């Protein structure tokens, strides 16, 4: 809704700064696009293997071993999908029965709860404390476990909070999942976008978690490939087999030439990823430093991903009203925190995966508007 409002204002000639999306502002690295071009020119434009080409499945297996210390996955335990979003949907479809409960950490990505509801299951929100940087404990998780609990959804680095789960938080998830026999869907799409000395832990590598963890990942964020629509899931073979049935009779497969590009992304040079993350880090520091000087804004540290999630402390407006006020008074478009769940109330999410000049413009306008919200 907010992005549409921003587009309308821009079409009317307004100088809108839109930071509501979640898309890198970089082009896909050249060696990846060239691999896609070569595949098209070679006639690789026909139906591909529905669950991934052998080359891409092998590349994902190697990536999991090399980067994530996940050594148990074979090609039969992977499904390549048209985007990581579809991988999550297919995983939920494979796991859930009507009436099952799914624990989601609140705030969470806007699509988790609707996907669960589409399976006629119940999203159970675990509200993380914003005043403690949205930290998770085993006790907090267990308070929300019910006899119908079947799945726990985890996203680290996190959209929208920017949190990277600590070693202690990973241990808490492992403890609760094993104690209560929960499957874990580990959405690791932002794994390479991490700052300072924070570390990404893949839940599939944890002892005793191989049989209950489904890793979801893709190419959109790390490799600036949002328009290519390429993702994947990896997990226990019985779950993957069920997910493959859903894909066979719906989306069918990812496009053939995009899978060739995916192989180039995983097997090729990774300096491009580090270069993009370095720019995100510069923008992160720019925004966080500026927010500290604006009365009425409190922003938690950003440990990973490319969002800031400030709280607005000098107003009684809710997050939707704050977001609308920023559009009206500053022509700055964000996403209301309530879109990510009740724990996001009073906050607005802004993407830092936009041009630095746009971020500077946003900061200048907010410095003038926020103190008078």
Phi, psi and omega in degrees: 000314181291321178297321178296319178298320178296319178296321179296317179294320179295320178297334178275005176093009180277148180274078186272138171254108183258114181237027185269346184274186179222050188234129175303144179271005178272155169281156175301134180307145190299320183293336178281314179297323180296324177296321176294318178299315181298321179296318179296314181295333179276003178086016180277064184232018181257180178303127176268173170306133191298331187248010177127141176292151177306322181296319181286320177301317178295322179294323178291318176303313181295320179298316180298320178292313187290316189257335190240358181060030177256109189249357187265352186279133174247167178304329179291348181257017183233145168228121173279139189228160173282073181102148178294333179301317178292328177299318178295314181299314181294324178295314178298319179298324180287329187270327197260147167246155176306135180093350176294152175258139177236121178279126174234139182280126187253124008284154180213166180306142190297337186270346183301305184299314178300322178298319179295315180297326178295339174269007183060031174254178189244116172287125178248111186276127174261101185288117178271141186286115179296330180284355173239035176056036175057042181279147184251142173230160177297320180300316180297317178299313185295334177298340184252359178284135178235170175300342181263000183294132182232327188224144170241127179259131184231138178224108179215130352305151195259138166252114024252355196281338185080006179286147167244122184299134180282171176302318181295322180290322175299316178299322179296318179297315179300314181300310183291319181298318180287319181297321186252011175055054180258143164282151177237125170263115184255102180275106188246030187296335181258018191303329183272352184259084185225146186239162177057225185255021181285153186233136175269127175251123177275123184297335178293344179270352184285143180303133178078007184253352184300322185278356183229005183246131172247116178272131175242133180207181181186198189241350190298313189276309185292323187250012180053053184238037185302321183281350179282337180054075182217122178215187178196160173232151179216132182182199181303136186302321179299323178290317180297321178300317178295317179298324179296326177297316178299317182291321181305321186257018177220268185286338180076296183190169164285164180289147186299313184288334176292328178292325174297320176295323178297321176299316179297323179296312184286322185267347184272188180297142183255004180300328180299322179294314180298323179294318178294318180296324178298322177291317176302321181296318177299317180293320177303312181295320178302310185289314182296319178297318181291321179300326180297338182263358182258115177300136178097002178238130169236124184233125178292160176301151177251113184263337181196178186063192183227053177226152166246149188224065186287154172257140181257114194260351187250027182214153174265001179293150173278176188295325177294318179293322177297314181299318179294321179296322179292325175293313184293317188266333186235355185055038177247125184251121172237189177246125181300138183300331180295341176296338181262005179121166182302329180290350176267002182299141181085001182238165173224136177265133175237138176276139172257010175271045178231170183301142181302323179299323177293321178295319178296320178296317178300315182295320179297316181291319182292327177299330180274330189263318189300318181301342182248017180299000000 
